[in-house]
Amino acid sequence: MWFKQTDGRGQSMKQAVSLVGYLEGFSFLILMGFAMPMKYIAGDPSWVSLMGSLHGFLFLAYIGLLFLGVGKHWNFTALIHGFIAAVVPAGPFLFEGMLISGEYDLED
């Protein structure tokens, strides 16, 4: 299972943030690259409703996971950078690399 604890430094939390971040980033790309053209070019707004709801849920889950990890696994700067990454297109993909690198890890 992807959420399995691998060591004492919050690897499972990082994996969860990475997974949800990728899903959130891809849902945004699908929303903008497929659902919006379907609405405005093909006249079918149902895709925007579906993908918009999914993207909104994933965004909230991503921010929630960031809040859960602050103070336990990484510092407050990770929350700020993660929130900025969540609102910038393709931001979660870049933030994930910074999070995995250990840049935000708490001192032991």
MDTraj code that builds the backbone (N, CA, C; nanometers):
import mdtraj as md
import numpy as np

residues = "MET TRP PHE LYS GLN THR ASP GLY ARG GLY GLN SER MET LYS GLN ALA VAL SER LEU VAL GLY TYR LEU GLU GLY PHE SER PHE LEU ILE LEU MET GLY PHE ALA MET PRO MET LYS TYR ILE ALA GLY ASP PRO SER TRP VAL SER LEU MET GLY SER LEU HIS GLY PHE LEU PHE LEU ALA TYR ILE GLY LEU LEU PHE LEU GLY VAL GLY LYS HIS TRP ASN PHE THR ALA LEU ILE HIS GLY PHE ILE ALA ALA VAL VAL PRO ALA GLY PRO PHE LEU PHE GLU GLY MET LEU ILE SER GLY GLU TYR ASP LEU GLU ASP".split()
xyz = np.array([
    [0.0845, -0.1179, 0.0000],
    [0.0000, 0.0000, 0.0000],
    [0.0889, 0.1240, 0.0000],
    [0.0498, 0.2261, -0.0733],
    [0.1328, 0.3457, -0.0899],
    [0.1451, 0.4253, 0.0382],
    [0.0603, 0.4032, 0.1393],
    [0.0611, 0.4840, 0.2605],
    [0.1363, 0.4156, 0.3734],
    [0.2044, 0.3069, 0.3449],
    [0.2756, 0.2311, 0.4461],
    [0.3919, 0.3123, 0.5041],
    [0.4052, 0.3088, 0.6345],
    [0.5134, 0.3804, 0.7021],
    [0.6452, 0.3097, 0.6718],
    [0.7415, 0.3829, 0.6163],
    [0.8696, 0.3215, 0.5818],
    [0.9804, 0.3589, 0.6786],
    [0.9720, 0.4731, 0.7404],
    [1.0689, 0.5102, 0.8423],
    [1.0075, 0.6164, 0.9328],
    [1.0810, 0.6636, 1.0301],
    [1.0282, 0.7572, 1.1273],
    [1.0308, 0.9018, 1.0838],
    [1.0613, 0.9311, 0.9605],
    [1.0752, 1.0701, 0.9180],
    [0.9605, 1.1182, 0.8302],
    [0.8471, 1.0559, 0.8407],
    [0.7309, 1.1038, 0.7678],
    [0.7266, 1.0658, 0.6223],
    [0.7888, 0.9546, 0.5860],
    [0.7875, 0.9132, 0.4459],
    [0.6455, 0.8863, 0.3975],
    [0.5625, 0.8273, 0.4836],
    [0.4257, 0.7971, 0.4402],
    [0.3481, 0.9254, 0.4154],
    [0.3710, 1.0275, 0.4967],
    [0.3023, 1.1552, 0.4762],
    [0.3511, 1.2205, 0.3474],
    [0.4794, 1.2130, 0.3208],
    [0.5326, 1.2673, 0.1958],
    [0.4752, 1.1948, 0.0753],
    [0.4612, 1.0638, 0.0872],
    [0.4040, 0.9864, -0.0226],
    [0.2584, 1.0240, -0.0454],
    [0.1847, 1.0459, 0.0637],
    [0.0441, 1.0855, 0.0512],
    [0.0323, 1.2219, -0.0146],
    [0.1162, 1.3171, 0.0282],
    [0.1142, 1.4509, -0.0318],
    [0.1542, 1.4421, -0.1788],
    [0.2514, 1.3596, -0.2097],
    [0.2938, 1.3437, -0.3493],
    [0.1814, 1.2878, -0.4348],
    [0.1172, 1.1834, -0.3873],
    [0.0092, 1.1217, -0.4630],
    [-0.1060, 1.2189, -0.4855],
    [-0.1522, 1.2822, -0.3785],
    [-0.2640, 1.3757, -0.3910],
    [-0.2221, 1.4972, -0.4737],
    [-0.0973, 1.5412, -0.4604],
    [-0.0474, 1.6527, -0.5410],
    [-0.0489, 1.6217, -0.6896],
    [-0.0037, 1.5014, -0.7248],
    [-0.0082, 1.4615, -0.8660],
    [-0.1512, 1.4541, -0.9169],
    [-0.2391, 1.3935, -0.8379],
    [-0.3794, 1.3841, -0.8784],
    [-0.4424, 1.5223, -0.8927],
    [-0.4112, 1.6108, -0.7993],
    [-0.4642, 1.7482, -0.8045],
    [-0.4104, 1.8216, -0.9269],
    [-0.2828, 1.8058, -0.9550],
    [-0.2227, 1.8704, -1.0721],
    [-0.2801, 1.8178, -1.2033],
    [-0.2954, 1.6870, -1.2121],
    [-0.3535, 1.6293, -1.3340],
    [-0.5003, 1.6663, -1.3488],
    [-0.5733, 1.6740, -1.2368],
    [-0.7144, 1.7123, -1.2471],
    [-0.7269, 1.8555, -1.2982],
    [-0.6341, 1.9415, -1.2592],
    [-0.6355, 2.0792, -1.3103],
    [-0.6071, 2.0822, -1.4601],
    [-0.5083, 2.0031, -1.5024],
    [-0.4754, 1.9980, -1.6449],
    [-0.5920, 1.9436, -1.7270],
    [-0.6589, 1.8412, -1.6758],
    [-0.7753, 1.7869, -1.7458],
    [-0.8889, 1.8879, -1.7474],
    [-0.9077, 1.9572, -1.6364],
    [-1.0124, 2.0588, -1.6295],
    [-0.9894, 2.1685, -1.7328],
    [-0.8683, 2.2193, -1.7400],
    [-0.8389, 2.3287, -1.8331],
    [-0.8194, 2.2810, -1.9772],
    [-0.7603, 2.1634, -1.9945],
    [-0.7273, 2.1166, -2.1290],
    [-0.8359, 2.0381, -2.1993],
    [-0.9284, 1.9819, -2.1224],
    [-1.0338, 1.9020, -2.1843],
    [-1.1743, 1.9534, -2.1497],
    [-1.2013, 1.9698, -2.0203],
    [-1.3372, 2.0048, -1.9779],
    [-1.3787, 2.1448, -2.0234],
    [-1.2890, 2.2407, -2.0103],
    [-1.3243, 2.3768, -2.0527],
    [-1.3456, 2.3859, -2.2043],
    [-1.2587, 2.3264, -2.2872],
    [-1.2899, 2.3262, -2.4310],
    [-1.4206, 2.2533, -2.4635],
    [-1.4502, 2.1461, -2.3907],
    [-1.5772, 2.0764, -2.4129],
    [-1.6954, 2.1680, -2.3823],
    [-1.6790, 2.2535, -2.2819],
    [-1.7880, 2.3451, -2.2465],
    [-1.8037, 2.4547, -2.3515],
    [-1.6949, 2.5189, -2.3861],
    [-1.7044, 2.6370, -2.4717],
    [-1.7006, 2.6076, -2.6217],
    [-1.6419, 2.4976, -2.6617],
    [-1.6371, 2.4642, -2.8034],
    [-1.7480, 2.3652, -2.8398],
    [-1.7631, 2.2606, -2.7598],
    [-1.8621, 2.1577, -2.7908],
    [-1.9970, 2.1836, -2.7253],
    [-2.0037, 2.2791, -2.6324],
    [-2.1302, 2.3117, -2.5673],
    [-2.1766, 2.2099, -2.4643],
    [-2.0853, 2.1338, -2.4065],
    [-2.1188, 2.0324, -2.3072],
    [-2.0581, 2.0689, -2.1718],
    [-2.1337, 2.1372, -2.0838],
    [-2.0793, 2.1809, -1.9552],
    [-2.0703, 2.0705, -1.8499],
    [-2.1177, 1.9516, -1.8786],
    [-2.1179, 1.8454, -1.7778],
    [-1.9763, 1.8062, -1.7342],
    [-1.8799, 1.8133, -1.8269],
    [-1.7418, 1.7786, -1.7917],
    [-1.6825, 1.8774, -1.6921],
    [-1.7187, 2.0050, -1.7041],
    [-1.6677, 2.1052, -1.6100],
    [-1.7231, 2.0787, -1.4706],
    [-1.8502, 2.0430, -1.4630],
    [-1.9095, 2.0114, -1.3329],
    [-1.8392, 1.8924, -1.2684],
    [-1.8171, 1.7892, -1.3455],
    [-1.7524, 1.6693, -1.2937],
    [-1.6072, 1.6963, -1.2541],
    [-1.5294, 1.7478, -1.3475],
    [-1.3865, 1.7693, -1.3208],
    [-1.3641, 1.8825, -1.2204],
    [-1.4506, 1.9843, -1.2229],
    [-1.4386, 2.0926, -1.1263],
    [-1.4605, 2.0435, -0.9845],
    [-1.5589, 1.9573, -0.9657],
    [-1.5849, 1.9003, -0.8326],
    [-1.4697, 1.8117, -0.7871],
    [-1.4212, 1.7287, -0.8767],
    [-1.3090, 1.6411, -0.8438],
    [-1.1845, 1.7229, -0.8107],
    [-1.1560, 1.8221, -0.8912],
    [-1.0398, 1.9072, -0.8664],
    [-1.0533, 1.9813, -0.7331],
    [-1.1718, 2.0313, -0.7028],
    [-1.1938, 2.1005, -0.5757],
    [-1.1717, 2.0100, -0.4564],
    [-1.2207, 1.8870, -0.4644],
    [-1.1989, 1.7904, -0.3569],
    [-1.0499, 1.7612, -0.3394],
    [-0.9801, 1.7373, -0.4499],
    [-0.8371, 1.7064, -0.4430],
    [-0.7567, 1.8255, -0.3905],
    [-0.7964, 1.9471, -0.4271],
    [-0.7296, 2.0664, -0.3764],
    [-0.7432, 2.0729, -0.2244],
    [-0.8634, 2.0528, -0.1736],
    [-0.8848, 2.0567, -0.0287],
    [-0.8107, 1.9440, 0.0422],
    [-0.8079, 1.8260, -0.0182],
    [-0.7332, 1.7148, 0.0410],
    [-0.5840, 1.7453, 0.0455],
    [-0.5327, 1.8074, -0.0596],
    [-0.3906, 1.8440, -0.0667],
    [-0.3547, 1.9445, 0.0435],
    [-0.4355, 2.0481, 0.0556],
    [-0.4108, 2.1484, 0.1601],
    [-0.4255, 2.0857, 0.2982],
    [-0.5251, 1.9986, 0.3148],
    [-0.5432, 1.9304, 0.4434],
    [-0.4230, 1.8457, 0.4817],
    [-0.3679, 1.7723, 0.3854],
    [-0.2483, 1.6923, 0.4129],
    [-0.1292, 1.7803, 0.4487],
    [-0.1176, 1.8944, 0.3843],
    [-0.0083, 1.9860, 0.4186],
    [-0.0220, 2.0340, 0.5628],
    [-0.1451, 2.0689, 0.6025],
    [-0.1685, 2.1108, 0.7408],
    [-0.1343, 1.9996, 0.8396],
    [-0.1705, 1.8757, 0.8060],
    [-0.1416, 1.7635, 0.8959],
    [0.0079, 1.7397, 0.9129],
    [0.0860, 1.7647, 0.8099],
    [0.2289, 1.7380, 0.8174],
    [0.3106, 1.8455, 0.8863],
    [0.2580, 1.9688, 0.8927],
    [0.3332, 2.0788, 0.9537],
    [0.3461, 2.0541, 1.1040],
    [0.4669, 2.0667, 1.1532],
    [0.4947, 2.0474, 1.2940],
    [0.5270, 1.9035, 1.3297],
    [0.4752, 1.8077, 1.2529],
    [0.5044, 1.6666, 1.2771],
    [0.6183, 1.6182, 1.1890],
    [0.6152, 1.6589, 1.0623],
    [0.7121, 1.6059, 0.9658],
    [0.7955, 1.7152, 0.8991],
    [0.7379, 1.8330, 0.8778],
    [0.8119, 1.9398, 0.8134],
    [0.7709, 2.0745, 0.8705],
    [0.8457, 2.1790, 0.8345],
    [0.8266, 2.3109, 0.8936],
    [0.7130, 2.3894, 0.8276],
    [0.6834, 2.5060, 0.8845],
    [0.5724, 2.5894, 0.8383],
    [0.5946, 2.6415, 0.6969],
    [0.7201, 2.6588, 0.6575],
    [0.7504, 2.7053, 0.5221],
    [0.6950, 2.6083, 0.4177],
    [0.6922, 2.4797, 0.4493],
    [0.6364, 2.3809, 0.3571],
    [0.4888, 2.4078, 0.3326],
    [0.4167, 2.4500, 0.4362],
    [0.2745, 2.4809, 0.4185],
    [0.2559, 2.5994, 0.3252],
    [0.3341, 2.7037, 0.3450],
    [0.3237, 2.8233, 0.2602],
    [0.3597, 2.7893, 0.1153],
    [0.4720, 2.7228, 0.0959],
    [0.5148, 2.6862, -0.0396],
    [0.4171, 2.5872, -0.1037],
    [0.3658, 2.4946, -0.0250],
    [0.2686, 2.3991, -0.0762],
    [0.1389, 2.4651, -0.1187],
    [0.0932, 2.5650, -0.0414],
    [-0.0284, 2.6361, -0.0794],
    [-0.0062, 2.7147, -0.2087],
    [0.1069, 2.7815, -0.2179],
    [0.1385, 2.8547, -0.3419],
    [0.1447, 2.7573, -0.4591],
    [0.2074, 2.6417, -0.4375],
    [0.2169, 2.5412, -0.5440],
    [0.0793, 2.4911, -0.5856],
    [-0.0133, 2.4843, -0.4906],
    [-0.1467, 2.4332, -0.5217],
    [-0.2269, 2.5275, -0.6102],
    [-0.1973, 2.6563, -0.6057],
    [-0.2748, 2.7520, -0.6854],
    [-0.2045, 2.7914, -0.8155],
    [-0.0823, 2.7460, -0.8333],
    [-0.0071, 2.7746, -0.9562],
    [-0.0147, 2.6510, -1.0463],
    [-0.0473, 2.6686, -1.1737],
    [-0.0503, 2.5519, -1.2627],
    [0.0824, 2.4762, -1.2611],
    [0.0745, 2.3470, -1.2473],
    [0.1896, 2.2556, -1.2406],
    [0.2723, 2.2742, -1.1137],
    [0.2274, 2.3536, -1.0202],
    [0.2991, 2.3759, -0.8949],
    [0.3178, 2.2513, -0.8101],
    [0.2136, 2.1661, -0.7939],
    [0.2335, 2.0465, -0.7120],
    [0.3433, 1.9541, -0.7631],
    [0.3651, 1.9530, -0.8945],
    [0.4713, 1.8688, -0.9496],
    [0.6087, 1.9199, -0.9049],
    [0.6263, 2.0496, -0.9021],
    [0.7541, 2.1083, -0.8586],
    [0.7716, 2.0976, -0.7074],
    [0.6646, 2.1236, -0.6337],
    [0.6715, 2.1193, -0.4874],
    [0.7040, 1.9796, -0.4377],
    [0.6536, 1.8791, -0.5045],
    [0.6776, 1.7411, -0.4620],
    [0.8269, 1.7104, -0.4587],
    [0.8996, 1.7558, -0.5569],
    [1.0441, 1.7343, -0.5583],
    [1.1142, 1.8026, -0.4423],
    [1.0692, 1.9224, -0.4088],
    [1.1290, 1.9946, -0.2962],
    [1.0957, 1.9251, -0.1636],
    [0.9744, 1.8742, -0.1517],
    [0.9324, 1.8067, -0.0291],
    [1.0088, 1.6761, -0.0102],
    [1.0223, 1.5976, -0.1168],
    [1.0929, 1.4696, -0.1089],
    [1.2414, 1.4903, -0.0811],
    [1.2979, 1.5999, -0.1283],
    [1.4411, 1.6252, -0.1094],
    [1.4788, 1.6447, 0.0366],
    [1.3824, 1.6716, 0.1223],
    [1.4109, 1.6932, 0.2637],
    [1.4335, 1.8382, 0.2990],
    [1.4088, 1.9273, 0.2060],
    [1.4302, 2.0707, 0.2296],
    [1.3479, 2.1230, 0.3470],
    [1.2315, 2.0662, 0.3695],
    [1.1410, 2.1162, 0.4743],
    [1.1384, 2.0288, 0.5991],
    [1.2198, 1.9252, 0.6043],
    [1.2183, 1.8340, 0.7192],
    [1.2530, 1.9065, 0.8479],
    [1.1899, 1.8616, 0.9565],
    [1.2221, 1.9168, 1.0887],
    [1.3548, 1.8618, 1.1362],
    [1.4217, 1.9391, 1.2178],
    [1.5479, 1.8940, 1.2763],
    [1.5178, 1.7853, 1.3788],
    [1.6024, 1.6828, 1.3845],
    [1.5823, 1.5745, 1.4837],
    [1.6284, 1.6161, 1.6192],
])
top = md.Topology()
chain = top.add_chain()
for i, resn in enumerate(residues, 1):
    res = top.add_residue(resn, chain, resSeq=i)
    for name in ("N", "CA", "C"):
        top.add_atom(name, md.element.get_by_symbol(name[0]), res)
traj = md.Trajectory(xyz[None], top)
